[in-house]
Amino acid sequence: MPRQADPSPDEPGEARVLNFGVQQYGGQSSVGNQAIGPGARAVAGHVSVHAPSADQRAEVEALLLLVERLLDEHRAALPDQESPRTELRRLREELEEGEPEPGVVRRALERLALFAQPAAPLAAAVAELTRVVQSF
């Protein structure tokens, strides 16, 4: 059954149909549970981040090594020397798991990004690492 077009905002409230849909233009989308509209609920089941493929693992490892090298090179710009390394170690260990925990991965990447802000090359490398990790 075809849906009627939404009336103009000038029409009375009773005749107005609200569209609670989702629109996306371009890019890549990976969607989990969604709830849209008044009273809507989304219930999450088991959520997982899949272990990377061999190619993804090689790319992630190269980026982890780059971030580690840039931590050394930009040490003077970073107010905290130990915390970024702790987050990098935590991230590396989690990504080596068969099914990494999404929350652990996300928090480690977010914290690493915060620590990297004072050094632009380091921040760019962490951003690229985040993009690659989120792709699997």
C-alpha positions as CSV (number, residue, x, y, z in Angstrom):
1,M,0.0,0.0,0.0
2,P,1.6,3.3,-1.0
3,R,2.2,5.8,1.7
4,Q,0.8,9.3,1.4
5,A,3.3,12.1,1.3
6,D,3.8,14.1,4.4
7,P,1.5,17.2,4.5
8,S,3.0,20.6,4.7
9,P,3.6,22.1,8.1
10,D,0.7,24.5,7.5
11,E,-1.9,21.7,7.6
12,P,-3.7,20.9,10.9
13,G,-1.9,18.6,13.4
14,E,-4.3,15.7,12.9
15,A,-3.5,15.4,9.2
16,R,0.2,15.6,9.7
17,V,2.2,12.3,9.4
18,L,5.6,12.2,11.1
19,N,8.4,10.3,9.5
20,F,10.8,8.7,12.0
21,G,12.9,7.0,9.4
22,V,16.7,7.0,9.1
23,Q,18.5,8.6,6.1
24,Q,22.1,8.1,5.2
25,Y,23.9,9.6,2.3
26,G,27.2,7.9,1.2
27,G,29.7,6.2,3.3
28,Q,29.7,2.8,5.0
29,S,27.1,1.8,7.5
30,S,27.1,-0.9,10.0
31,V,23.9,-0.9,12.0
32,G,23.0,-2.7,15.1
33,N,19.8,-2.4,17.0
34,Q,17.8,0.8,16.4
35,A,14.8,2.4,17.9
36,I,13.1,5.3,16.2
37,G,10.0,7.3,17.3
38,P,8.1,7.9,20.4
39,G,8.2,5.0,22.9
40,A,10.5,2.9,20.7
41,R,13.0,0.6,22.4
42,A,16.0,-1.3,21.1
43,V,17.3,-4.3,23.0
44,A,20.8,-5.4,22.4
45,G,21.7,-9.1,22.3
46,H,25.3,-10.3,22.1
47,V,27.5,-7.7,20.5
48,S,30.9,-8.6,19.3
49,V,33.8,-7.2,17.3
50,H,35.2,-9.9,15.0
51,A,38.9,-10.7,15.0
52,P,40.6,-9.1,12.0
53,S,41.4,-11.1,8.8
54,A,45.1,-11.7,8.1
55,D,45.3,-8.6,5.9
56,Q,43.5,-6.5,8.5
57,R,45.7,-7.9,11.2
58,A,48.9,-6.9,9.3
59,E,47.5,-3.4,8.8
60,V,46.6,-3.0,12.4
61,E,50.0,-4.3,13.5
62,A,51.7,-1.8,11.3
63,L,49.6,1.0,12.7
64,L,50.2,-0.2,16.3
65,L,54.0,-0.1,15.6
66,L,53.6,3.4,14.0
67,V,51.7,4.7,17.1
68,E,54.3,3.2,19.3
69,R,57.2,4.8,17.4
70,L,55.4,8.2,17.3
71,L,54.9,8.0,21.1
72,D,58.7,7.9,21.4
73,E,59.3,10.6,18.8
74,H,56.7,13.0,20.3
75,R,57.4,12.2,24.0
76,A,58.2,15.9,24.8
77,A,54.8,17.0,23.6
78,L,52.9,14.5,25.7
79,P,52.1,15.5,29.3
80,D,51.6,11.9,30.3
81,Q,54.2,9.4,29.2
82,E,52.9,6.1,30.7
83,S,49.1,6.2,30.2
84,P,49.2,6.2,26.3
85,R,51.5,3.2,26.4
86,T,49.2,1.4,28.8
87,E,46.2,2.0,26.5
88,L,48.2,0.9,23.5
89,R,49.2,-2.3,25.3
90,R,45.6,-2.9,26.4
91,L,44.3,-2.4,22.9
92,R,46.9,-4.7,21.4
93,E,46.1,-7.5,23.9
94,E,42.3,-7.1,23.3
95,L,42.7,-7.2,19.5
96,E,44.7,-10.4,19.9
97,E,41.6,-12.1,21.5
98,G,39.4,-14.4,19.4
99,E,36.4,-12.1,20.0
100,P,37.6,-8.7,21.3
101,E,35.2,-6.9,23.6
102,P,33.8,-3.9,21.8
103,G,33.7,-1.7,24.9
104,V,37.4,-2.4,25.8
105,V,38.5,-1.7,22.2
106,R,36.4,1.5,22.0
107,R,37.6,2.9,25.4
108,A,41.2,2.1,24.6
109,L,41.0,3.9,21.3
110,E,39.1,6.9,22.8
111,R,41.7,7.3,25.6
112,L,44.6,6.8,23.2
113,A,43.1,9.6,20.9
114,L,42.8,11.9,23.9
115,F,46.5,11.3,24.9
116,A,47.6,11.8,21.3
117,Q,46.0,15.2,20.8
118,P,49.1,17.3,21.6
119,A,51.1,15.7,18.8
120,A,49.4,16.0,15.3
121,P,51.3,13.1,13.6
122,L,50.4,10.8,16.6
123,A,46.8,12.0,16.6
124,A,46.6,11.2,12.8
125,A,48.0,7.8,13.3
126,V,45.6,7.0,16.1
127,A,42.7,8.2,14.0
128,E,43.8,5.9,11.1
129,L,44.1,3.0,13.6
130,T,40.6,3.7,14.9
131,R,39.2,3.8,11.3
132,V,40.9,0.4,10.5
133,V,39.8,-1.3,13.7
134,Q,36.2,-0.1,13.3
135,S,36.1,-1.6,9.8
136,F,36.0,-5.2,11.1
